[in-house]
Amino acid sequence: MKEIEDAPTPDAPRDGPKRVKVDMHTHSEFSPDSRTRIATQVVRIKEACLDVVCATDHNTIAGGLRLREAADGFRVIVGAEILSRDGEIIGLFLEKDVPRGLSAEETIARIRDQGGAVSVPHPFSRNRLNHIRRAALERVWRDIDALEIFNAREAFMGDNLRAAEFALERGIAGAVGSDAHRRRELGQAWLEMDDFTDRDSFVAALRSGTVSGKLTGHLIHLWTRYDVMRNWLARRLGGRDARR
């Protein structure tokens, strides 16, 4: 299954801190391009044996708050994937929304004002319009906590490798996420890392992480476009549920 091979064997004996499987980038029905219900997420997260999930819907923490309430046997870090003027930035450990459309610097400052952590998703993606601009990344990389070095939805593995190289050269902790928009994508990628208790210990534990995962494949992006249209039609039809 694994395209990055350094993951430890799950059943191997281990000394030191407890290890947890963390998916740092997920979406639910609260994102306009996802149809995954919160209840469906709960079931799939347990099936995938994930210990921690970062809920990062587009420009809202509403899905994360709902998933945190519904969590059963796993933990939820509430966050959002925020569209800044310079591209997307993920805020974690949030308790209120961060406005979209701000500069990268102001977006990071708003996340920090809440005591949140900052991760930059898919920084070198060739199949997304909203990845952070290279010039902005060069301006702010010293102010972020993590850079996504493996995103399961990348169309080209080389884009993940470029991110990993950038992070390694600058000493930035690596983030890993399925970027799941559909049920089956949850569990496609995760970071196995030392356990943590709060924001600061989470950020510190990222550096202990081992990457596991595989790319979802090109077809998933066509399904996402289909889901965007279905959700748009649902809103046009007065809120009728188009997720069935």
Buried (B, 14 or more C-beta within 10 A) or exposed (E): EEBBEEBEEEEEEEEEEEBBBBBBBBBBBBBBBBBBBBEBBBEBBBEBEBBBBBBBBBBBBBBBBBBBEEBEEBBBBBBBBBBBBBBBBBBBBBEEBBEBEBBBBBBBBBBBEBEBBBBBBBBBBEEBEBBBBEEBBEBBBEEBBBBBBBBBBBBBEEBBBBBBEBBEEEEBBBBBBBBBBBBEBBBBBBBBBBBBEEBEEBBBBBEBBBBBBBBBEEEBBEBBEEBBEBBEEBEEEEEEEBEE
